[in-house]
Amino acid sequence: MKTRCPCCGAENSLDALVNHDAARQAVWALAQMGDELTRLAVMYVGLFRPVKTALSFDRMAKLLQELNVQIDEGFIERNGQRHDAPKEFWIHGLRAVLERREALSLPLKSHGYLYEIMSTSAQIKSVPTPTSIAMQSNKPTSQTMSGLAVLESMKGNGHVHQR
């Protein structure tokens, strides 16, 4: 049975894809992601395609398997720091990379840019806001007290450097 890629228009036989080890591994990696991650991952992996040639099934399978391992672990490490990475972060990160594709130097060589976006998002999400502090304490607080509480909590997280 012939299939046509909706992105590039290439035709291939479904039987050939299933019988090719790397192609089968790539399809399996995508199937494991599920939901919106599959669609975004296909577009994201396309950013690794060399300018004058096609992306090999071996490279595609490797990239998708790397993503699956990280998604399953639920965290990423960037610049020596560990960041929680639930599926929502992956979806956000992949969308952000795809939105910025015109500004990127393609083809991508690694997942570094994706991880940078995700780690920045994780840092922003992990910094408590005055509203979240007030909600946790269930006490009304002034803006000044809320701001002081945020700064105090940031000292413990290494976000504020003491002299």
CNS distance restraints for C-alpha pairs under 8 A (distance, minus, plus):
assign (resid   1 and name CA) (resid  13 and name CA) 5.36 0.50 0.50
assign (resid   1 and name CA) (resid  14 and name CA) 5.64 0.50 0.50
assign (resid   1 and name CA) (resid  15 and name CA) 6.85 0.50 0.50
assign (resid   2 and name CA) (resid  11 and name CA) 6.58 0.50 0.50
assign (resid   2 and name CA) (resid  12 and name CA) 5.55 0.50 0.50
assign (resid   2 and name CA) (resid  13 and name CA) 4.35 0.50 0.50
assign (resid   2 and name CA) (resid  14 and name CA) 6.11 0.50 0.50
assign (resid   3 and name CA) (resid  11 and name CA) 5.56 0.50 0.50
assign (resid   3 and name CA) (resid  12 and name CA) 5.41 0.50 0.50
assign (resid   3 and name CA) (resid  13 and name CA) 5.81 0.50 0.50
assign (resid   3 and name CA) (resid  14 and name CA) 6.23 0.50 0.50
assign (resid   4 and name CA) (resid   9 and name CA) 5.61 0.50 0.50
assign (resid   4 and name CA) (resid  10 and name CA) 5.58 0.50 0.50
assign (resid   4 and name CA) (resid  11 and name CA) 4.47 0.50 0.50
assign (resid   4 and name CA) (resid  12 and name CA) 6.57 0.50 0.50
assign (resid   5 and name CA) (resid   9 and name CA) 4.76 0.50 0.50
assign (resid   5 and name CA) (resid  10 and name CA) 5.32 0.50 0.50
assign (resid   5 and name CA) (resid  11 and name CA) 6.46 0.50 0.50
assign (resid  12 and name CA) (resid  16 and name CA) 7.14 0.50 0.50
assign (resid  12 and name CA) (resid  17 and name CA) 7.39 0.50 0.50
assign (resid  13 and name CA) (resid  17 and name CA) 6.39 0.50 0.50
assign (resid  14 and name CA) (resid  18 and name CA) 6.23 0.50 0.50
assign (resid  15 and name CA) (resid  19 and name CA) 6.10 0.50 0.50
assign (resid  16 and name CA) (resid  20 and name CA) 6.07 0.50 0.50
assign (resid  17 and name CA) (resid  23 and name CA) 5.45 0.50 0.50
assign (resid  17 and name CA) (resid  24 and name CA) 6.21 0.50 0.50
assign (resid  18 and name CA) (resid  23 and name CA) 6.66 0.50 0.50
assign (resid  18 and name CA) (resid  24 and name CA) 5.04 0.50 0.50
assign (resid  19 and name CA) (resid  23 and name CA) 7.87 0.50 0.50
assign (resid  19 and name CA) (resid  24 and name CA) 6.91 0.50 0.50
assign (resid  20 and name CA) (resid  24 and name CA) 5.98 0.50 0.50
assign (resid  21 and name CA) (resid  25 and name CA) 6.19 0.50 0.50
assign (resid  22 and name CA) (resid  26 and name CA) 6.15 0.50 0.50
assign (resid  22 and name CA) (resid  57 and name CA) 5.24 0.50 0.50
assign (resid  22 and name CA) (resid  58 and name CA) 4.99 0.50 0.50
assign (resid  22 and name CA) (resid  60 and name CA) 7.91 0.50 0.50
assign (resid  22 and name CA) (resid  61 and name CA) 5.76 0.50 0.50
assign (resid  23 and name CA) (resid  27 and name CA) 6.21 0.50 0.50
assign (resid  23 and name CA) (resid  57 and name CA) 5.18 0.50 0.50
assign (resid  23 and name CA) (resid  58 and name CA) 7.26 0.50 0.50
assign (resid  23 and name CA) (resid  60 and name CA) 8.00 0.50 0.50
assign (resid  23 and name CA) (resid  61 and name CA) 6.78 0.50 0.50
assign (resid  24 and name CA) (resid  28 and name CA) 6.05 0.50 0.50
assign (resid  25 and name CA) (resid  29 and name CA) 6.04 0.50 0.50
assign (resid  25 and name CA) (resid  61 and name CA) 5.64 0.50 0.50
assign (resid  26 and name CA) (resid  30 and name CA) 6.29 0.50 0.50
assign (resid  26 and name CA) (resid  57 and name CA) 7.10 0.50 0.50
assign (resid  26 and name CA) (resid  60 and name CA) 6.24 0.50 0.50
assign (resid  26 and name CA) (resid  61 and name CA) 4.11 0.50 0.50
assign (resid  26 and name CA) (resid  62 and name CA) 7.71 0.50 0.50
assign (resid  26 and name CA) (resid  64 and name CA) 6.41 0.50 0.50
assign (resid  26 and name CA) (resid  65 and name CA) 7.53 0.50 0.50
assign (resid  27 and name CA) (resid  31 and name CA) 6.16 0.50 0.50
assign (resid  27 and name CA) (resid  61 and name CA) 7.91 0.50 0.50
assign (resid  28 and name CA) (resid  32 and name CA) 6.25 0.50 0.50
assign (resid  29 and name CA) (resid  33 and name CA) 6.66 0.50 0.50
assign (resid  29 and name CA) (resid  61 and name CA) 7.27 0.50 0.50
assign (resid  29 and name CA) (resid  64 and name CA) 5.90 0.50 0.50
assign (resid  29 and name CA) (resid  65 and name CA) 5.93 0.50 0.50
assign (resid  29 and name CA) (resid  68 and name CA) 6.76 0.50 0.50
assign (resid  30 and name CA) (resid  34 and name CA) 6.88 0.50 0.50
assign (resid  30 and name CA) (resid  38 and name CA) 5.38 0.50 0.50
assign (resid  30 and name CA) (resid  41 and name CA) 7.58 0.50 0.50
assign (resid  30 and name CA) (resid  42 and name CA) 7.87 0.50 0.50
assign (resid  30 and name CA) (resid  64 and name CA) 7.06 0.50 0.50
assign (resid  31 and name CA) (resid  38 and name CA) 7.10 0.50 0.50
assign (resid  32 and name CA) (resid  68 and name CA) 7.74 0.50 0.50
assign (resid  33 and name CA) (resid  37 and name CA) 5.89 0.50 0.50
assign (resid  33 and name CA) (resid  38 and name CA) 5.60 0.50 0.50
assign (resid  33 and name CA) (resid  68 and name CA) 6.98 0.50 0.50
assign (resid  34 and name CA) (resid  38 and name CA) 5.43 0.50 0.50
assign (resid  35 and name CA) (resid  39 and name CA) 7.70 0.50 0.50
assign (resid  36 and name CA) (resid  40 and name CA) 6.31 0.50 0.50
assign (resid  36 and name CA) (resid  91 and name CA) 7.31 0.50 0.50
assign (resid  37 and name CA) (resid  41 and name CA) 5.77 0.50 0.50
assign (resid  37 and name CA) (resid  90 and name CA) 7.50 0.50 0.50
assign (resid  37 and name CA) (resid  91 and name CA) 6.08 0.50 0.50
assign (resid  38 and name CA) (resid  42 and name CA) 6.28 0.50 0.50
assign (resid  39 and name CA) (resid  43 and name CA) 6.66 0.50 0.50
assign (resid  40 and name CA) (resid  44 and name CA) 6.01 0.50 0.50
assign (resid  40 and name CA) (resid  91 and name CA) 7.40 0.50 0.50
assign (resid  40 and name CA) (resid  94 and name CA) 6.25 0.50 0.50
assign (resid  40 and name CA) (resid  95 and name CA) 6.99 0.50 0.50
assign (resid  41 and name CA) (resid  45 and name CA) 5.95 0.50 0.50
assign (resid  41 and name CA) (resid  64 and name CA) 7.53 0.50 0.50
assign (resid  41 and name CA) (resid  94 and name CA) 7.17 0.50 0.50
assign (resid  42 and name CA) (resid  46 and name CA) 6.45 0.50 0.50
assign (resid  43 and name CA) (resid  47 and name CA) 7.10 0.50 0.50
assign (resid  43 and name CA) (resid  98 and name CA) 7.52 0.50 0.50
assign (resid  44 and name CA) (resid  48 and name CA) 7.67 0.50 0.50
assign (resid  44 and name CA) (resid  94 and name CA) 6.68 0.50 0.50
assign (resid  44 and name CA) (resid  97 and name CA) 7.59 0.50 0.50
assign (resid  44 and name CA) (resid  98 and name CA) 6.53 0.50 0.50
assign (resid  45 and name CA) (resid  49 and name CA) 7.41 0.50 0.50
assign (resid  45 and name CA) (resid  60 and name CA) 6.75 0.50 0.50
assign (resid  45 and name CA) (resid  63 and name CA) 7.12 0.50 0.50
assign (resid  45 and name CA) (resid  64 and name CA) 7.59 0.50 0.50
assign (resid  46 and name CA) (resid  55 and name CA) 7.60 0.50 0.50
assign (resid  47 and name CA) (resid 101 and name CA) 7.74 0.50 0.50
assign (resid  47 and name CA) (resid 106 and name CA) 6.47 0.50 0.50
assign (resid  47 and name CA) (resid 107 and name CA) 5.57 0.50 0.50
assign (resid  47 and name CA) (resid 108 and name CA) 5.92 0.50 0.50
assign (resid  48 and name CA) (resid  55 and name CA) 7.14 0.50 0.50
assign (resid  48 and name CA) (resid 106 and name CA) 6.98 0.50 0.50
assign (resid  48 and name CA) (resid 107 and name CA) 4.60 0.50 0.50
assign (resid  48 and name CA) (resid 108 and name CA) 4.74 0.50 0.50
assign (resid  48 and name CA) (resid 109 and name CA) 6.56 0.50 0.50
assign (resid  49 and name CA) (resid  53 and name CA) 7.23 0.50 0.50
assign (resid  49 and name CA) (resid  54 and name CA) 6.01 0.50 0.50
assign (resid  49 and name CA) (resid  55 and name CA) 4.67 0.50 0.50
assign (resid  49 and name CA) (resid 107 and name CA) 5.75 0.50 0.50
assign (resid  49 and name CA) (resid 108 and name CA) 7.86 0.50 0.50
assign (resid  50 and name CA) (resid  54 and name CA) 6.39 0.50 0.50
assign (resid  50 and name CA) (resid  55 and name CA) 6.44 0.50 0.50
assign (resid  50 and name CA) (resid 106 and name CA) 7.83 0.50 0.50
assign (resid  50 and name CA) (resid 107 and name CA) 5.64 0.50 0.50
assign (resid  51 and name CA) (resid 106 and name CA) 7.83 0.50 0.50
assign (resid  51 and name CA) (resid 107 and name CA) 6.93 0.50 0.50
assign (resid  55 and name CA) (resid  59 and name CA) 6.70 0.50 0.50
assign (resid  55 and name CA) (resid  60 and name CA) 6.66 0.50 0.50
assign (resid  56 and name CA) (resid  60 and name CA) 6.19 0.50 0.50
assign (resid  57 and name CA) (resid  61 and name CA) 5.90 0.50 0.50
assign (resid  58 and name CA) (resid  62 and name CA) 6.19 0.50 0.50
assign (resid  59 and name CA) (resid  63 and name CA) 6.16 0.50 0.50
assign (resid  60 and name CA) (resid  64 and name CA) 6.17 0.50 0.50
assign (resid  61 and name CA) (resid  65 and name CA) 5.99 0.50 0.50
assign (resid  62 and name CA) (resid  66 and name CA) 6.14 0.50 0.50
assign (resid  63 and name CA) (resid  67 and name CA) 6.39 0.50 0.50
assign (resid  64 and name CA) (resid  68 and name CA) 6.17 0.50 0.50
assign (resid  65 and name CA) (resid  69 and name CA) 6.19 0.50 0.50
assign (resid  66 and name CA) (resid  70 and name CA) 6.43 0.50 0.50
assign (resid  67 and name CA) (resid  71 and name CA) 6.02 0.50 0.50
assign (resid  68 and name CA) (resid  72 and name CA) 5.96 0.50 0.50
assign (resid  69 and name CA) (resid  73 and name CA) 6.17 0.50 0.50
assign (resid  70 and name CA) (resid  74 and name CA) 6.36 0.50 0.50
assign (resid  70 and name CA) (resid  75 and name CA) 6.52 0.50 0.50
assign (resid  70 and name CA) (resid  76 and name CA) 6.54 0.50 0.50
assign (resid  71 and name CA) (resid  75 and name CA) 7.17 0.50 0.50
assign (resid  71 and name CA) (resid  85 and name CA) 7.21 0.50 0.50
assign (resid  71 and name CA) (resid  86 and name CA) 7.32 0.50 0.50
assign (resid  71 and name CA) (resid  87 and name CA) 6.85 0.50 0.50
assign (resid  71 and name CA) (resid  90 and name CA) 7.51 0.50 0.50
assign (resid  74 and name CA) (resid  84 and name CA) 6.02 0.50 0.50
assign (resid  74 and name CA) (resid  85 and name CA) 4.94 0.50 0.50
assign (resid  74 and name CA) (resid  86 and name CA) 5.50 0.50 0.50
assign (resid  74 and name CA) (resid  87 and name CA) 7.77 0.50 0.50
assign (resid  75 and name CA) (resid  82 and name CA) 6.73 0.50 0.50
assign (resid  75 and name CA) (resid  83 and name CA) 5.41 0.50 0.50
assign (resid  75 and name CA) (resid  84 and name CA) 4.24 0.50 0.50
assign (resid  75 and name CA) (resid  85 and name CA) 4.40 0.50 0.50
assign (resid  75 and name CA) (resid  86 and name CA) 7.21 0.50 0.50
assign (resid  76 and name CA) (resid  82 and name CA) 5.80 0.50 0.50
assign (resid  76 and name CA) (resid  83 and name CA) 5.36 0.50 0.50
assign (resid  76 and name CA) (resid  84 and name CA) 6.52 0.50 0.50
assign (resid  76 and name CA) (resid  85 and name CA) 6.29 0.50 0.50
assign (resid  76 and name CA) (resid 115 and name CA) 7.13 0.50 0.50
assign (resid  76 and name CA) (resid 119 and name CA) 7.61 0.50 0.50
assign (resid  77 and name CA) (resid  81 and name CA) 5.42 0.50 0.50
assign (resid  77 and name CA) (resid  82 and name CA) 4.39 0.50 0.50
assign (resid  77 and name CA) (resid  83 and name CA) 6.12 0.50 0.50
assign (resid  77 and name CA) (resid 115 and name CA) 7.95 0.50 0.50
assign (resid  77 and name CA) (resid 119 and name CA) 7.97 0.50 0.50
assign (resid  78 and name CA) (resid  82 and name CA) 6.51 0.50 0.50
assign (resid  78 and name CA) (resid  83 and name CA) 7.66 0.50 0.50
assign (resid  78 and name CA) (resid 115 and name CA) 6.77 0.50 0.50
assign (resid  78 and name CA) (resid 116 and name CA) 6.97 0.50 0.50
assign (resid  78 and name CA) (resid 119 and name CA) 6.62 0.50 0.50
assign (resid  83 and name CA) (resid 119 and name CA) 6.20 0.50 0.50
assign (resid  83 and name CA) (resid 122 and name CA) 6.16 0.50 0.50
assign (resid  83 and name CA) (resid 123 and name CA) 7.78 0.50 0.50
assign (resid  84 and name CA) (resid 122 and name CA) 6.93 0.50 0.50
assign (resid  85 and name CA) (resid  89 and name CA) 5.56 0.50 0.50
assign (resid  85 and name CA) (resid  90 and name CA) 6.82 0.50 0.50
assign (resid  85 and name CA) (resid 118 and name CA) 7.54 0.50 0.50
assign (resid  85 and name CA) (resid 122 and name CA) 7.55 0.50 0.50
assign (resid  86 and name CA) (resid  90 and name CA) 6.83 0.50 0.50
assign (resid  87 and name CA) (resid  91 and name CA) 6.28 0.50 0.50
assign (resid  88 and name CA) (resid  92 and name CA) 6.12 0.50 0.50
assign (resid  89 and name CA) (resid  93 and name CA) 5.88 0.50 0.50
assign (resid  89 and name CA) (resid 118 and name CA) 6.32 0.50 0.50
assign (resid  89 and name CA) (resid 121 and name CA) 7.68 0.50 0.50
assign (resid  89 and name CA) (resid 122 and name CA) 7.90 0.50 0.50
assign (resid  90 and name CA) (resid  94 and name CA) 5.97 0.50 0.50
assign (resid  90 and name CA) (resid 118 and name CA) 7.25 0.50 0.50
assign (resid  91 and name CA) (resid  95 and name CA) 6.10 0.50 0.50
assign (resid  92 and name CA) (resid  96 and name CA) 6.11 0.50 0.50
assign (resid  92 and name CA) (resid 118 and name CA) 7.74 0.50 0.50
assign (resid  93 and name CA) (resid  97 and name CA) 6.24 0.50 0.50
assign (resid  93 and name CA) (resid 114 and name CA) 5.88 0.50 0.50
assign (resid  93 and name CA) (resid 115 and name CA) 7.68 0.50 0.50
assign (resid  93 and name CA) (resid 117 and name CA) 5.93 0.50 0.50
assign (resid  93 and name CA) (resid 118 and name CA) 5.43 0.50 0.50
assign (resid  94 and name CA) (resid  98 and name CA) 6.17 0.50 0.50
assign (resid  94 and name CA) (resid 114 and name CA) 6.74 0.50 0.50
assign (resid  95 and name CA) (resid  99 and name CA) 6.05 0.50 0.50
assign (resid  96 and name CA) (resid 100 and name CA) 6.35 0.50 0.50
assign (resid  96 and name CA) (resid 117 and name CA) 7.56 0.50 0.50
assign (resid  97 and name CA) (resid 101 and name CA) 6.16 0.50 0.50
assign (resid  97 and name CA) (resid 113 and name CA) 7.55 0.50 0.50
assign (resid  97 and name CA) (resid 114 and name CA) 6.36 0.50 0.50
assign (resid  97 and name CA) (resid 117 and name CA) 7.89 0.50 0.50
assign (resid 100 and name CA) (resid 104 and name CA) 6.58 0.50 0.50
assign (resid 111 and name CA) (resid 115 and name CA) 6.20 0.50 0.50
assign (resid 112 and name CA) (resid 116 and name CA) 6.05 0.50 0.50
assign (resid 113 and name CA) (resid 117 and name CA) 6.31 0.50 0.50
assign (resid 114 and name CA) (resid 118 and name CA) 6.23 0.50 0.50
assign (resid 115 and name CA) (resid 119 and name CA) 5.90 0.50 0.50
assign (resid 116 and name CA) (resid 120 and name CA) 6.11 0.50 0.50
assign (resid 117 and name CA) (resid 121 and name CA) 6.22 0.50 0.50
assign (resid 118 and name CA) (resid 122 and name CA) 6.07 0.50 0.50
assign (resid 119 and name CA) (resid 123 and name CA) 6.16 0.50 0.50
assign (resid 120 and name CA) (resid 124 and name CA) 6.29 0.50 0.50
assign (resid 121 and name CA) (resid 125 and name CA) 6.09 0.50 0.50
assign (resid 122 and name CA) (resid 126 and name CA) 5.99 0.50 0.50
assign (resid 123 and name CA) (resid 127 and name CA) 6.37 0.50 0.50
assign (resid 127 and name CA) (resid 150 and name CA) 7.82 0.50 0.50
assign (resid 127 and name CA) (resid 154 and name CA) 6.99 0.50 0.50
assign (resid 128 and name CA) (resid 132 and name CA) 6.24 0.50 0.50
assign (resid 128 and name CA) (resid 133 and name CA) 6.63 0.50 0.50
assign (resid 128 and name CA) (resid 150 and name CA) 6.13 0.50 0.50
assign (resid 128 and name CA) (resid 153 and name CA) 7.54 0.50 0.50
assign (resid 129 and name CA) (resid 133 and name CA) 6.28 0.50 0.50
assign (resid 129 and name CA) (resid 150 and name CA) 6.41 0.50 0.50
assign (resid 130 and name CA) (resid 134 and name CA) 6.12 0.50 0.50
assign (resid 130 and name CA) (resid 143 and name CA) 7.41 0.50 0.50
assign (resid 130 and name CA) (resid 146 and name CA) 4.72 0.50 0.50
assign (resid 130 and name CA) (resid 147 and name CA) 6.16 0.50 0.50
assign (resid 130 and name CA) (resid 149 and name CA) 7.46 0.50 0.50
assign (resid 130 and name CA) (resid 150 and name CA) 6.36 0.50 0.50
assign (resid 131 and name CA) (resid 135 and name CA) 6.11 0.50 0.50
assign (resid 131 and name CA) (resid 146 and name CA) 7.70 0.50 0.50
assign (resid 132 and name CA) (resid 136 and name CA) 6.11 0.50 0.50
assign (resid 133 and name CA) (resid 137 and name CA) 6.33 0.50 0.50
assign (resid 133 and name CA) (resid 146 and name CA) 7.01 0.50 0.50
assign (resid 133 and name CA) (resid 149 and name CA) 7.48 0.50 0.50
assign (resid 133 and name CA) (resid 150 and name CA) 7.63 0.50 0.50
assign (resid 134 and name CA) (resid 138 and name CA) 5.90 0.50 0.50
assign (resid 134 and name CA) (resid 139 and name CA) 6.05 0.50 0.50
assign (resid 134 and name CA) (resid 140 and name CA) 6.36 0.50 0.50
assign (resid 134 and name CA) (resid 141 and name CA) 6.35 0.50 0.50
assign (resid 134 and name CA) (resid 146 and name CA) 7.07 0.50 0.50
assign (resid 135 and name CA) (resid 139 and name CA) 7.31 0.50 0.50
assign (resid 141 and name CA) (resid 145 and name CA) 6.11 0.50 0.50
assign (resid 141 and name CA) (resid 146 and name CA) 6.20 0.50 0.50
assign (resid 142 and name CA) (resid 146 and name CA) 6.12 0.50 0.50
assign (resid 143 and name CA) (resid 147 and name CA) 6.00 0.50 0.50
assign (resid 144 and name CA) (resid 148 and name CA) 6.21 0.50 0.50
assign (resid 145 and name CA) (resid 149 and name CA) 6.12 0.50 0.50
assign (resid 146 and name CA) (resid 150 and name CA) 6.26 0.50 0.50
assign (resid 147 and name CA) (resid 151 and name CA) 6.29 0.50 0.50
assign (resid 148 and name CA) (resid 152 and name CA) 6.08 0.50 0.50
assign (resid 149 and name CA) (resid 153 and name CA) 6.16 0.50 0.50
assign (resid 150 and name CA) (resid 154 and name CA) 6.15 0.50 0.50
assign (resid 151 and name CA) (resid 155 and name CA) 6.41 0.50 0.50
assign (resid 151 and name CA) (resid 160 and name CA) 7.42 0.50 0.50
assign (resid 152 and name CA) (resid 156 and name CA) 7.09 0.50 0.50
assign (resid 153 and name CA) (resid 157 and name CA) 6.70 0.50 0.50
assign (resid 154 and name CA) (resid 158 and name CA) 6.24 0.50 0.50
assign (resid 154 and name CA) (resid 159 and name CA) 5.08 0.50 0.50
assign (resid 154 and name CA) (resid 160 and name CA) 5.81 0.50 0.50
assign (resid 155 and name CA) (resid 159 and name CA) 5.94 0.50 0.50
assign (resid 155 and name CA) (resid 160 and name CA) 4.97 0.50 0.50
assign (resid 155 and name CA) (resid 161 and name CA) 7.02 0.50 0.50
assign (resid 155 and name CA) (resid 162 and name CA) 7.80 0.50 0.50
